[in-house]
Amino acid sequence: MERMPSSSRSKKTHTYGSQILQDIDETASIELFVKSAEVLDITLKKLFDHFGVYWSCVYALEMYPQFYEDNNSTKDFIVSLDRIHQQVTSKKPGAKPPKFIYEWNKDGTLNVTYQSHRDLFELFDSLLKGMDKYFGSETEITRIGQNKMTLDFEAASASNSASA
Ligand code: HEM
């Protein structure tokens, strides 16, 4: 997969009022996703996929550019996720950010356990695919438990070199 051209990466369609400074009503946010999918007549997963691309390629890039300077690949981002979420929510009273627990396997794949009372595993998957689109990579995600997955960051390059 090709990396997104820089010209289309941060095309501003509008400006955002301000950073989110307070914890927001999560029931309302999830309801907003559900209702938007209904209005657009698409599945919730499809909506998450669109949101994941917009978040990773446009919104977060504009609002949190510092993380894109530190992280140059989907892999870098994923291994920093726990720290990023703690950092951006540390001054938001009442925030309960998702937690990510990492375990490297001998074959270079990574097991990630996603812990959140919101159980938004499908959103996690879509956000990761958004990062892949931004960085032009194809991470293979295999779900191995309720909230646990194995990520293979090299799967696409391994299959390309096998077929070459
Ligand atoms: C610059 C990058 C990112 C920033 C600044 C960021 C920040 C945030 C913030 C502020 C929230 C709300 C947390 C709360 O209200 O407690 C959130 C939620 C979430 N983030 Fe990120 N995020 C980033 C990238 C990602 C990526 C790449 C993934 C997954 C691959 C991800 C997975 C999630 C999920 C699944 C939620 C939903 C809340 C939950 O599951 O409890 N984030 N993120």
Residues whose N, C-alpha, C, O or C-beta is under 5 A from the ligand:
A	BS01	HEM	A60 Y64 F67 V88 A95 K96 P97 P98 S116 R118 L120 L123 F124 L127 L128 M131
